[in-house]
Amino acid sequence: MKVLVAEDDAHIREGLVEILEAEGYRTSIAADGRAALSQYEAVRPDFVLLDIMMPHQNGYDVCREIRRRDPDTPIIFISAKSEEIDRVVGLELGADDFIQKPFGVKEVIARIRAVTRRCMRRPRATPVPEAFTMADLVVMPAELRARRGDETLDLSLRDVQILTLLRRNVGKVVDREAFFRECWGLDHLPNSRTLDQHISKLRKRIERDPREPQIIRTVHGVGYRYEQE
């Protein structure tokens, strides 16, 4: 998923990029409203994080123009403006949510996931990714969640990308290069330790016994495999 981060404060902008890329999102950036619209046209992002007070063109105008071109792209305003009228105006213009500065990492990710789930339920021309089963786990890509019985598990975008890749290649070994290409993007090739650490965290979330994984199995020296039983 591609996210456009439009924020004139370089420190906040870089922090948002770091947060998003750690969760598996691909980012493009803009430091003012004019650049935000230019980037929107060039990149066609799946999601927009938009500051209100930006040079050249404010966030309200950018939101209005994006909505004129595309009524479906999710937009979250991020702003230090705290008055109720600011939130109301943003939502009336078509934004899906509003995050007030200062904000925490968990809040940003939680709101993006929530807006993504809501937007996935809208009627769209493009198909919504279907749920699939891995062992006793039901993975729901559109909701960034999985379910085991009555238990619901939150997943990151990268978690879903990893599980989707393994499920698509059931019974086959997925090598590290494939994970890097499909889940991190061709322009970002982390070292093997990065992949192993992410898999370890994901196993703790989805495996009944992470020490004896049944969903994500290690193939030493090569990669990982999902074996349907």
C-alpha positions as CSV (number, residue, x, y, z in Angstrom):
1,M,0.0,0.0,0.0
2,K,1.4,3.4,-1.0
3,V,0.9,6.3,1.4
4,L,1.4,10.0,0.6
5,V,2.7,11.9,3.6
6,A,2.1,15.7,3.1
7,E,3.6,17.6,6.0
8,D,5.7,20.7,6.0
9,D,7.6,20.0,9.3
10,A,10.6,17.8,8.3
11,H,10.9,16.2,11.7
12,I,7.3,15.1,11.8
13,R,7.4,14.1,8.1
14,E,10.4,11.9,8.6
15,G,9.0,10.4,11.7
16,L,5.8,9.4,9.9
17,V,7.7,7.9,7.1
18,E,9.7,5.8,9.5
19,I,6.6,4.6,11.3
20,L,4.8,3.7,8.1
21,E,7.7,1.9,6.4
22,A,8.3,-0.2,9.6
23,E,4.7,-1.4,9.2
24,G,5.2,-2.3,5.6
25,Y,3.8,0.7,3.8
26,R,5.5,2.4,0.9
27,T,5.7,6.2,1.2
28,S,6.0,9.3,-0.9
29,I,6.4,12.7,0.6
30,A,5.5,16.4,0.1
31,A,6.4,19.5,2.1
32,D,3.7,21.8,0.8
33,G,0.2,21.7,-0.7
34,R,1.3,22.2,-4.3
35,A,3.8,19.4,-4.0
36,A,1.2,17.2,-2.4
37,L,-1.1,17.5,-5.4
38,S,1.8,16.9,-7.8
39,Q,2.8,13.8,-5.9
40,Y,-0.8,12.6,-5.8
41,E,-1.0,12.7,-9.5
42,A,2.4,11.1,-10.0
43,V,2.1,8.3,-7.5
44,R,-1.7,7.7,-7.2
45,P,-1.4,6.7,-3.5
46,D,-3.7,4.3,-1.8
47,F,-3.8,6.5,1.3
48,V,-3.1,10.2,2.2
49,L,-1.8,11.7,5.5
50,L,-2.4,15.4,5.2
51,D,-1.3,18.4,7.3
52,I,-3.6,21.4,7.3
53,M,-1.3,24.3,7.7
54,M,1.1,24.0,4.7
55,P,2.7,26.5,2.4
56,H,1.4,27.4,-1.0
57,Q,-1.9,25.5,-0.6
58,N,-3.4,24.4,2.7
59,G,-4.6,20.9,3.5
60,Y,-8.2,21.8,3.2
61,D,-7.7,22.9,-0.4
62,V,-5.6,19.8,-1.2
63,C,-8.3,17.5,0.3
64,R,-11.0,19.3,-1.7
65,E,-9.0,18.8,-4.9
66,I,-8.2,15.1,-4.2
67,R,-11.9,14.5,-3.5
68,R,-12.8,16.2,-6.8
69,R,-10.5,13.7,-8.6
70,D,-11.2,10.6,-6.5
71,P,-13.9,10.2,-4.0
72,D,-12.5,6.9,-2.6
73,T,-8.8,7.5,-1.6
74,P,-8.7,7.5,2.3
75,I,-7.5,10.8,3.8
76,I,-6.5,11.5,7.4
77,F,-5.8,15.0,8.5
78,I,-2.9,15.5,10.9
79,S,-2.8,18.9,12.6
80,A,-2.0,20.9,15.7
81,K,-5.3,22.7,15.2
82,S,-7.6,21.5,18.0
83,E,-10.8,23.4,17.6
84,E,-13.9,21.4,16.9
85,I,-14.6,23.5,13.8
86,D,-11.3,22.5,12.3
87,R,-12.2,18.8,12.6
88,V,-15.7,19.5,11.3
89,V,-14.5,21.3,8.2
90,G,-12.0,18.6,7.5
91,L,-14.6,15.9,7.7
92,E,-17.1,17.9,5.7
93,L,-14.5,18.2,2.9
94,G,-14.3,14.5,2.7
95,A,-11.5,13.4,5.1
96,D,-12.0,10.1,6.8
97,D,-10.3,10.9,10.1
98,F,-8.4,13.5,12.1
99,I,-5.3,13.1,14.2
100,Q,-4.3,15.9,16.6
101,K,-0.6,16.7,17.1
102,P,1.3,15.6,19.2
103,F,0.4,12.0,18.4
104,G,1.8,8.5,19.3
105,V,3.1,5.8,17.0
106,K,0.4,3.4,18.0
107,E,-2.4,5.9,17.5
108,V,-1.3,6.7,13.9
109,I,-1.1,3.0,12.9
110,A,-4.4,2.2,14.7
111,R,-6.2,5.0,12.9
112,I,-4.8,4.0,9.5
113,R,-5.9,0.4,10.0
114,A,-9.3,1.5,11.2
115,V,-9.8,3.8,8.2
116,T,-8.5,1.2,5.8
117,R,-11.0,-1.3,7.1
118,R,-13.9,1.2,6.7
119,C,-12.8,2.1,3.2
120,M,-12.5,-1.5,2.2
121,R,-16.2,-1.9,2.9
122,R,-17.1,0.9,0.4
123,P,-18.4,-0.2,-3.0
124,R,-15.4,0.1,-5.3
125,A,-14.5,-0.8,-8.9
126,T,-11.5,-2.8,-7.7
127,P,-12.1,-6.1,-5.9
128,V,-11.5,-6.5,-2.1
129,P,-8.9,-9.1,-1.2
130,E,-10.7,-12.3,-0.1
131,A,-10.2,-14.0,3.3
132,F,-8.2,-17.2,3.2
133,T,-7.4,-20.0,5.7
134,M,-4.0,-21.2,6.9
135,A,-4.3,-24.2,9.3
136,D,-6.9,-23.0,11.8
137,L,-6.3,-19.4,11.1
138,V,-8.6,-17.3,8.9
139,V,-6.7,-14.3,7.5
140,M,-8.7,-11.3,6.5
141,P,-6.5,-9.0,4.4
142,A,-9.1,-6.3,3.9
143,E,-9.5,-5.9,7.6
144,L,-5.8,-6.3,8.5
145,R,-6.9,-9.0,10.9
146,A,-6.9,-12.8,11.5
147,R,-9.3,-14.9,13.4
148,R,-8.9,-18.2,15.3
149,G,-12.3,-19.3,16.7
150,D,-13.6,-16.4,18.7
151,E,-10.2,-14.8,19.0
152,T,-9.4,-11.8,16.7
153,L,-5.8,-10.9,16.0
154,D,-4.6,-7.6,14.6
155,L,-2.1,-7.7,11.8
156,S,0.1,-5.1,10.1
157,L,0.1,-4.7,6.4
158,R,3.5,-6.4,6.1
159,D,2.1,-9.4,8.2
160,V,-0.7,-9.7,5.7
161,Q,1.8,-9.5,2.8
162,I,3.9,-12.3,4.2
163,L,1.0,-14.6,4.9
164,T,-0.5,-13.9,1.5
165,L,2.8,-14.8,-0.2
166,L,3.1,-18.0,1.8
167,R,-0.5,-19.0,1.1
168,R,-0.1,-18.3,-2.6
169,N,2.9,-20.6,-2.7
170,V,1.5,-23.3,-0.4
171,G,3.8,-26.3,-0.3
172,K,6.7,-24.4,-1.8
173,V,9.7,-22.8,-0.2
174,V,9.6,-19.0,-0.5
175,D,13.1,-17.7,-0.5
176,R,14.3,-14.5,1.1
177,E,14.6,-12.6,-2.1
178,A,10.9,-13.2,-2.8
179,F,9.9,-11.9,0.6
180,F,12.1,-8.8,0.1
181,R,10.6,-8.2,-3.4
182,E,6.9,-8.8,-2.5
183,C,6.8,-7.5,1.1
184,W,9.5,-4.8,1.3
185,G,9.6,-3.6,-2.3
186,L,12.4,-3.8,-4.8
187,D,13.8,-0.5,-3.6
188,H,14.4,-1.7,-0.1
189,L,16.3,-4.9,0.6
190,P,16.8,-5.4,4.3
191,N,19.3,-8.0,5.6
192,S,18.3,-11.5,6.5
193,R,18.0,-10.6,10.2
194,T,15.3,-8.1,9.4
195,L,13.2,-10.8,7.9
196,D,13.9,-13.3,10.6
197,Q,12.9,-10.8,13.3
198,H,9.7,-10.0,11.6
199,I,8.8,-13.6,11.2
200,S,9.6,-14.3,14.8
201,K,7.2,-11.5,16.0
202,L,4.5,-12.7,13.6
203,R,4.8,-16.3,14.8
204,K,4.2,-15.1,18.4
205,R,1.0,-13.4,17.2
206,I,-0.5,-16.2,15.1
207,E,1.1,-19.6,16.1
208,R,-0.4,-21.7,18.9
209,D,3.1,-22.6,19.9
210,P,5.8,-20.3,18.3
211,R,8.5,-22.8,19.3
212,E,6.8,-25.5,17.1
213,P,5.3,-23.4,14.2
214,Q,2.6,-25.0,12.0
215,I,1.9,-22.0,9.8
216,I,5.3,-20.4,9.0
217,R,8.0,-23.1,8.9
218,T,11.7,-22.4,8.5
219,V,13.6,-24.0,5.6
220,H,17.2,-23.4,6.9
221,G,19.4,-21.5,4.6
222,V,16.7,-20.8,2.1
223,G,13.5,-19.2,3.5
224,Y,10.1,-20.1,4.8
225,R,7.2,-22.4,3.8
226,Y,3.5,-23.0,4.5
227,E,2.5,-26.6,4.3
228,Q,-1.2,-27.3,4.1
229,E,-2.2,-30.3,6.0
